[in-house]
Amino acid sequence: MVNPELLEILRCPACVKEKTALLTLTRETWLVCQDCGRKYPIKDDIPVMLIDEGDKWISTAAEALPVPPPQA
């Protein structure tokens, strides 16, 4: 589980300069940007906050995200 205090300060790296970039914890293993819809996996309790990683899942519906996220 990711520390709740960390979740409060994390922002989408693609949106943070222009928008609020707030992230929502989804399915206990994903962070979803409320602005752009990028989805960042949480692997081994560590959020993978790379824009390229968020881009991979942008067109996947939140309810269709794999749990747990793929490791590769």
N, C-alpha and C positions, 0 to 999 in steps of 0.2 A: 504494500500500500504506500502510495506517495504521501509525504508529509502534507497535511492540509495547509500549513503556512506557506509551503512552496507553491502549492496550487493557486493561492491568492495572488502571488506576485508574477507567476509565469504569464507571458503574452505570446501571441503568434508572431514569430520573427518576420513573416511576410507583411504583416499589417501594422505593426507597432508604431511606425513613424507617422502614419496618416489616420489611423482609426483607433478605437479602444482596444481592439485585438484580444478581447476577453475569451478565455477558454472554458469550456464546459466539460467536466468529467463524464464520459459516456461509457457504459458497459464495464465500468471499473478498470478498464485497460486502455482507454483512448481519451485524448484531449481534442475537442472539436472547437475550431475558431468560430465564434458567433458572427464574424464579419465576412470571411471569405469561404468558409466551409472546409478548409484544409483539416485533415485529421492526422494527429500525431500519436503514434503508439507509445505505450508505456511497457518497456521490457525490463524484467528483473527489477522492478520498482523504480526505474529511471526513465523519465520522459525523453523521447528521441525528438528533439526540437530542431530538426533540419528541414529547411524548406523543401528540398527534394523528396524527403520522406513524406511530408504532408501532401505534396503534389500527387504522389502515387495513389492516394486514397480519396482525392477530392470528389470524384464522381461516384463513390460508393456511399450508399445510404447508411446512416449511423446504425440502424438496426441490422444491417447486413455485414458490419465489420466483424472479422474473425476474432474469436476469443479463445485462447490468448492470441495476441498478434504474432504473425510469422517472425521467426528469429533471423532469417536471412535477408 
